[in-house]
Amino acid sequence: MRLPKKLAGVILAAAGLATLPQLAAAQQVLVQANVADDTVKTMFGANRSYFGHLYAGYGLVAGPAGTGAGVRYGVGSSDLRVGGRLKFRFTQTLALNLDLGYSYIRYELAQNGQKIVPTPDLHRRESLGLHQLYSEASLRLNAGRRGNTIGNYLDLLAGGGWVVGTNRVTEDEPAPGIRSVQTTERGLPYLRRWTGSVGARLGADRYALVGRYRLTPVFGSSYANWPELPRLVLGLEIGLF
């Protein structure tokens, strides 16, 4: 039996409207499936192929000094540094770090009868300071399983620095009634302009304990007979990320 043309058109239109929700649902699932199947890898991140961040560190001078070059240990003899680090991950357990930064190391000299450097003269307080730009490379050994985080690690360090500025600060009481007089000397000729060091960093995520040992003498070759200042610095580092 043939249906009237108008009735056939109504039936076809109703059938088309009935299938629209199914088509829309099928299209929505297809789009979601494409997003879920995206295989593009993220290359940057704490535990990815590349990761960069800033950090700050503070350490205390430690270790023995030569006779005549004693220091007052504590906050007066310290190393403050800030820098940036770029990490290249080779495997889950091995990575390479490259650092650039600035540090200011200060030695507060002990004032006693054995004092030689830079002069035997005694003062109320006296310090030597070195401003330096440094670069450092470290081999990172990671420990334990982790997601996209820094995790636990051990870094083996080696680096060098260029001393861009030096100062000697002395504080004295020159006469009764005068509280103190402070004198600052800059551009000290007896301090070496290049430094080299090795060390280790033991860390967990953004926090790390750091030890560095200076390989080069602090005084220039023309002052090689002067006793050496302490070579070791022990401190804490905080990653800024």
C-alpha positions, 0 to 999 in steps of 0.5 A: 500500500502506498502512503500519501507523500505528505504522510511519508515525509512526516514519518521520515522527519520523525525518524531523523529527529529520533536519531539525532541524540544518538549521533550527538552522543556518538560524536561526543564519545569519539572526541573524548577518545581522541583526547585520551589517546593523545601520545604526545610526551611532556618533555619538561617537568621535575622528573622529565627530560628537562627541568630548570629552577632557581635555588638559594643556599647558605653554608658555614665555613668549616674545617681547619685553618693554617696557623695564623689564618684562624677564623671565628666560626659561625654566622660570621664566616659563611657562604651565601649563594643564589643561582639557577639550575638546568637538569638533563635526565638520562634515565630514571636513576641518572641525570646531569645538572648545570648551574650558574650563580652568584656567591658571597663568602665571608671569613671573619678572622680570629684576633689573637697572637698567632694572627698573620693574614693579612697583617698581624695587627689586631682589631675588634673585628676583621673580615675578608669577603669575596664576591664571585660568579660561579658555574658548577656541574653535577652528576645526579644519582636518583634513589627510589620510585617517584612520579613527576617529582624531584625525589631523593638524590645524591649529586656529585659536584665540580665547579669553578668561580671568578672572583669579581670583587673583594673587600676587607672590613675592620672595626676598631675603637680608636679613642675613648668616647668614640664608639667604633670606626669601620674601615673598608678596603676593596680590590685586595691584591692578595686574594686569588681571582679564580677558584675551583671546588668539588662537593656533594649534595644530598637532597629530598625534593626542594631541600638539600644538605650541601658540602663543598671543598675548595681545591684552590688556595684563597691567596694568589701565587705571590702570597703562597707562603701565607697560611690557608683559610678553611677550605670546607663549607657545609650548608643547606640549599632550597630549590625555588619551584 
